Amino acid sequence: MVSAKLPSIFIEAQLPLIYANIILAFALGPQAHTFRVCLTLPILLFLVCQSLYREQNGPWEDLLSNNSLVMFTVFVYIDWILLQSPDREQWHKLNNAKTESNGPTKAKESGPPHGFFQRIWFGCRIATAWRYIGWSCQVKNVPMEHSAGYPRRYFIARKSLRALAFYLMKETLEVYTASTPHGGWWDTQNTKPALSIKNVPLWHQFKYTWVHIFLAYATLEMANSILGVVSVILHLATPQECPSAFGDLEDFFTVRKAWSTVWHQHMRRLTSTMGLFVARDLMQLRKGSFQSKYVQLFVGFGVSAGLHAGVALLCSKALNDDSALFFFGIQAPIIMLEDHVIAKGKSLGFKDSPLWRFIGFVWTTLAIGFTCRAWVGSMIDNGMWVHARKKDSVIQGLLINAIQQP
């Protein structure tokens, strides 16, 4: 039987090879669009399929992280190459990264270059611009924390402390989750957990769902802080171009705001691009109309559902979405219902107040927690809480001893 499996060295270099393929396609330019798609799309699909041959030699969370990035690159290819967004929208670097949280302002350049090697360099630049901060394609609602000219040494000190704080939070939650019947340590239990989370009472599932959300929050924010510090030290970015990954928790009082401003915006560019393409280019809906607004909403969450379902497929090597399609797919109807309830309340004379925000906080916590329960439960049952023990970590050792004490 013919196998599509490549030698292990290519599987290990899967992500760099995928990005090299995308940058090559971008460098060929829109004038050779048909040729570059025919050349690079089969290569992309072939490289993505290598995830099906990747052996699990470590915790399941490592496999999930790698496949999440693989699926992310698929949608980057759609955005850059199939939709030709960089050339169609004339992406450019902004002058001194003068941006606001609601979008970019003043331009420094006038779109991608035309030469092959110049486009390779341009592709490398935008590929390493996380969330495209400081570029004309920057996503909305990114929490801009620093003004232009913010001192680098202050930024490095502040972000280093922030990374340390989230590292401690991450280590604490990892030790706690490993101590539950639904987790463990990879060096002693390199299998799935002993007890399925789906066999515990509903409220326990709800609690563990939020524990997992906070663990993801701490892990991503720690990584984002470290990346910001390294980027600023190496002069690859300015402090203004390295904001926090998450928004202000004070905005966590509607499901819409939870997704649009509080949670990380790493997928915002891809989801909004697909939504705009369907609403304006395919369906020719009027900008700002009711239909356009909700088509973009449903398509955006559809893209997110497809990405996370694809990750589950690559991890399980089977047609299994781990309830990702349900969780992400149901968020759009919830937000649509929420919008109409809020609009009705305003028409009846209700105004924003601390009481309504508290009620909104409770509603949002329950709505996300219960709809996310099946998806998070599937990941935990797959071994998401079976962590790698850091034998040289004094902090982790102290936390383990503290939890094991009667």
C-alpha positions in Angstrom: 0.0 0.0 0.0 1.4 3.4 -1.0 2.0 5.7 2.0 2.1 9.5 2.0 4.4 9.5 5.0 7.6 11.5 4.7 10.9 10.7 6.6 10.7 11.8 10.2 12.9 14.8 9.7 10.3 16.3 7.4 7.5 15.6 9.9 9.5 17.3 12.6 10.1 20.3 10.3 6.4 20.4 9.3 5.6 23.9 10.4 8.7 25.6 8.9 8.1 23.8 5.7 4.4 24.9 5.6 5.3 28.5 6.1 8.1 28.3 3.5 5.5 27.0 1.1 3.1 29.8 1.9 5.8 32.4 1.5 6.9 30.9 -1.8 3.4 31.1 -3.0 3.1 34.7 -1.9 6.5 35.6 -3.6 5.3 34.3 -6.9 2.8 37.1 -6.9 -0.9 37.6 -8.0 0.2 37.7 -11.7 0.9 34.0 -11.5 -2.1 33.1 -9.3 -3.2 30.0 -11.1 0.3 28.6 -11.3 1.1 29.3 -7.7 -2.1 27.7 -6.4 -1.6 24.6 -8.6 2.0 24.4 -7.4 1.7 25.1 -3.7 -1.8 23.9 -2.7 -1.0 20.2 -3.2 2.3 20.7 -1.3 0.3 22.4 1.6 -2.2 19.5 1.8 0.6 16.9 1.6 2.5 18.6 4.5 -0.7 19.0 6.6 -1.4 15.3 6.2 2.0 14.5 7.9 0.2 15.2 11.2 -1.6 11.9 10.6 1.8 10.1 10.8 3.1 12.0 13.8 3.8 9.7 16.8 2.8 10.9 20.2 6.1 10.9 22.0 5.0 13.3 24.7 1.9 14.7 26.4 -1.2 15.1 24.3 -1.1 18.9 24.9 2.1 19.1 22.8 0.3 17.2 20.0 -2.6 19.5 20.2 -0.4 22.7 20.2 1.4 21.5 17.0 -1.7 20.6 15.2 -3.4 23.8 16.2 -0.6 25.7 14.5 -0.8 23.4 11.5 -4.5 24.2 11.0 -3.9 27.9 11.6 -1.5 27.9 8.6 -4.1 26.4 6.4 -6.3 29.4 7.0 -3.3 31.7 6.6 -2.9 30.2 3.1 -6.5 30.8 2.3 -6.2 34.4 3.4 -2.8 35.2 1.8 -3.0 33.1 -1.4 -6.6 32.0 -2.3 -8.2 35.3 -1.3 -5.1 37.3 -2.2 -5.6 39.6 0.8 -2.1 41.2 1.1 -2.2 42.4 -2.5 -6.0 43.1 -2.7 -5.9 45.1 0.5 -2.4 46.6 0.0 -1.0 45.5 3.3 1.7 47.8 4.6 3.7 48.7 7.8 2.3 51.6 9.7 4.4 54.7 10.5 6.0 54.2 13.9 3.3 51.6 14.6 0.8 54.4 15.2 -2.2 52.2 15.8 -5.3 52.4 17.9 -7.3 49.5 19.5 -10.0 50.0 16.8 -7.7 49.7 13.9 -4.7 51.2 12.0 -4.1 54.8 11.2 -1.2 56.4 9.3 0.6 54.4 6.6 4.3 54.2 5.9 4.4 52.0 2.9 2.1 51.4 0.0 1.5 47.7 -0.3 3.6 44.6 -1.0 6.6 44.9 -3.3 6.7 43.3 -6.8 10.1 41.6 -7.0 10.3 37.9 -6.1 13.0 38.3 -3.4 11.5 41.4 -2.0 8.2 39.6 -1.6 10.0 36.7 0.2 11.3 39.2 2.7 7.9 40.9 3.0 6.3 37.5 3.5 8.7 36.7 6.3 7.9 40.0 8.0 4.1 39.5 8.0 4.5 35.8 8.9 6.3 36.8 12.1 3.9 39.7 12.9 1.7 38.1 15.5 -1.8 39.4 15.1 -0.3 41.8 12.5 0.2 44.5 15.2 1.6 47.6 13.6 0.4 46.7 10.1 -2.5 48.0 8.1 -4.3 44.6 8.4 -4.1 44.7 12.2 -7.3 43.2 13.8 -9.7 45.3 15.8 -10.1 45.3 19.6 -6.4 44.4 20.4 -5.7 46.0 23.8 -3.1 48.6 22.9 -1.2 49.2 26.2 1.8 51.3 25.3 2.2 54.5 23.4 4.8 55.1 20.7 8.2 55.7 22.3 7.5 53.7 25.5 10.9 52.9 27.1 12.1 49.5 26.2 13.7 48.8 29.6 10.4 49.5 31.4 8.6 47.2 28.9 11.1 44.4 29.4 11.0 44.6 33.2 7.2 44.8 33.3 6.6 42.0 30.8 9.2 39.8 32.5 7.3 40.1 35.8 4.1 39.4 33.9 5.5 36.3 32.4 6.7 35.1 35.8 3.2 35.7 37.3 1.5 33.7 34.6 4.2 31.0 34.8 3.4 30.6 38.5 -0.3 30.5 37.7 0.3 27.9 34.9 2.5 25.7 37.1 -0.1 25.8 39.9 -2.9 24.8 37.7 -0.9 22.1 36.0 0.0 20.5 39.4 -3.7 20.8 40.5 -5.1 19.2 37.3 -2.5 16.5 37.4 -3.6 15.6 40.9 -7.2 15.0 39.9 -8.5 11.6 38.7 -8.7 13.2 35.2 -5.0 14.0 34.9 -1.5 12.8 35.8 2.2 13.0 34.8 3.5 11.7 31.5 6.6 10.0 33.0 4.4 7.8 35.2 1.1 7.7 33.3 1.7 8.2 29.6 -1.9 7.1 28.8 -5.3 8.6 29.0 -6.6 9.5 32.5 -8.1 6.9 34.7 -11.5 8.6 35.1 -13.5 10.2 32.3 -14.6 13.7 33.2 -18.0 12.9 31.6 -18.6 10.5 34.5 -18.7 13.2 37.2 -21.7 15.4 38.1 -22.6 18.3 35.9 -21.4 21.1 38.2 -18.0 19.3 38.6 -17.7 19.3 34.8 -18.6 23.0 34.8 -15.9 23.7 37.4 -13.2 21.7 35.6 -14.2 23.5 32.4 -13.3 26.8 33.9 -10.1 25.4 35.4 -9.1 24.4 31.9 -10.0 27.8 30.5 -7.8 29.6 33.1 -5.0 27.1 32.4 -5.2 28.0 28.7 -5.4 31.7 29.6 -2.2 31.5 31.7 -0.3 29.4 29.2 -1.1 31.7 26.2 -0.4 34.9 28.2 2.9 33.6 29.5 4.0 32.7 26.0 2.8 36.0 24.7 4.8 37.9 27.4 8.0 36.0 26.7 7.6 36.5 23.0 7.2 40.2 23.6 10.3 40.5 25.8 12.4 38.6 23.3 11.1 40.6 20.3 11.8 43.9 22.0 15.3 42.8 23.2 16.2 41.8 19.7 14.7 45.0 18.3 12.3 42.9 16.2 9.4 44.9 17.5 8.6 48.0 19.6 6.8 47.8 22.9 3.7 49.2 21.3 3.6 46.2 18.9 3.6 43.7 21.8 0.3 44.1 23.7 -1.2 41.5 26.0 -2.8 38.5 24.4 -6.1 39.0 26.2 -8.4 42.0 26.9 -9.7 43.5 30.1 -11.8 41.1 32.2 -14.0 44.0 33.1 -15.6 43.6 29.6 -16.7 40.0 30.5 -20.4 40.8 30.8 -21.7 39.6 27.4 -20.8 36.6 25.3 -20.1 38.9 22.4 -17.6 40.9 24.4 -16.1 37.8 25.9 -15.2 36.7 22.4 -14.5 40.1 20.7 -12.5 41.8 23.4 -11.6 39.6 26.4 -10.4 36.3 24.8 -7.3 36.3 22.7 -7.6 37.7 19.1 -5.2 35.3 17.4 -8.0 34.0 15.1 -9.7 37.4 14.6 -8.0 38.2 11.3 -8.9 34.9 9.7 -12.5 34.7 11.0 -13.3 38.3 10.1 -11.7 38.0 6.6 -13.8 34.9 5.7 -16.9 36.6 7.1 -16.4 39.7 5.0 -15.6 37.7 1.9 -18.9 35.7 2.1 -21.0 38.7 3.1 -19.7 41.3 0.7 -18.0 39.5 -2.2 -20.2 36.3 -2.5 -23.6 37.5 -1.2 -23.1 41.2 -2.1 -24.8 42.3 1.2 -24.9 46.0 2.1 -22.2 47.1 4.5 -23.6 47.5 8.0 -26.9 45.8 7.2 -28.5 43.3 9.6 -27.9 40.5 7.1 -24.2 41.4 6.6 -23.7 41.7 10.4 -25.0 38.2 11.2 -23.6 36.5 8.1 -20.2 37.7 9.2 -20.8 36.5 12.8 -22.0 33.0 11.7 -19.2 32.5 9.1 -16.6 33.7 11.6 -17.6 31.1 14.2 -17.9 28.6 11.4 -14.3 29.1 10.5 -13.3 28.8 14.2 -15.3 25.6 14.5 -13.8 24.2 11.3 -10.2 25.0 12.5 -10.7 23.4 15.9 -12.5 20.4 14.4 -9.6 20.0 12.0 -7.2 20.0 15.0 -9.2 17.2 16.7 -9.2 15.2 13.4 -5.4 15.5 13.1 -4.9 14.5 16.8 -7.3 11.6 16.8 -6.5 10.5 13.2 -10.3 9.8 12.9 -13.4 11.7 11.9 -13.9 13.0 15.4 -14.4 16.7 16.1 -14.3 16.4 20.0 -17.5 18.5 20.1 -15.6 21.5 18.7 -18.3 22.0 16.0 -21.0 22.2 18.6 -19.2 24.6 20.9 -18.0 27.1 18.4 -21.0 26.7 16.2 -23.5 27.5 18.9 -21.8 30.7 20.0 -23.2 32.7 17.0 -26.9 31.9 17.8 -26.2 32.7 21.5 -24.7 36.1 20.5 -27.6 36.8 18.1 -30.1 36.0 20.9 -28.1 38.1 23.3 -28.0 41.1 21.0 -31.8 41.0 20.6 -32.4 40.7 24.4 -30.1 43.7 25.0 -31.8 45.7 22.3 -35.2 44.9 23.7 -34.0 45.9 27.2 -32.7 49.3 25.9 -36.0 49.9 24.1 -37.8 49.4 27.5 -35.6 52.0 29.1 -33.0 49.8 30.9 -29.6 51.4 31.1 -26.1 50.1 31.7 -25.3 49.8 35.4 -23.1 47.7 37.7 -26.1 45.5 38.5 -26.8 44.6 34.9 -23.0 44.0 34.3 -23.0 41.6 37.2 -26.0 39.8 35.8 -24.2 39.8 32.4 -21.1 38.3 34.1 -23.1 35.5 35.6 -24.9 34.8 32.3 -21.6 34.8 30.3 -19.9 32.5 32.8 -22.7 30.0 32.6 -23.2 30.3 28.8 -19.6 29.7 28.0 -18.9 27.2 30.8 -21.8 24.9 29.9 -21.5 25.1 26.1 -17.7 24.5 26.4 -18.1 21.5 28.7 -18.3 18.8 26.1 -15.3 20.1 24.1 -13.1 20.6 27.1 -14.2 17.3 28.5 -13.1 15.5 25.3 -9.7 17.1 25.4 -9.3 16.2 29.1 -10.3 12.6 28.3 -7.8 12.5 25.5 -5.0 13.3 28.1 -4.9 17.1 28.1 -4.2 17.1 31.8 -1.5 14.5 31.7 1.4 16.9 31.9 5.2 16.7 31.5 6.9 16.7 34.8 9.7 19.3 35.0 12.2 17.5 37.3 14.5 20.6 37.4 11.6 22.9 38.4 11.9 23.8 42.1 8.5 25.6 42.0 6.7 22.6 40.5 8.3 20.3 43.1 7.1 22.5 45.9 3.6 22.7 44.5 3.5 18.9 44.1 4.6 18.3 47.7 2.1 20.9 49.0 -0.8 19.1 47.2 0.3 15.6 48.3 0.5 16.6 51.9 -2.6 15.4 53.9 
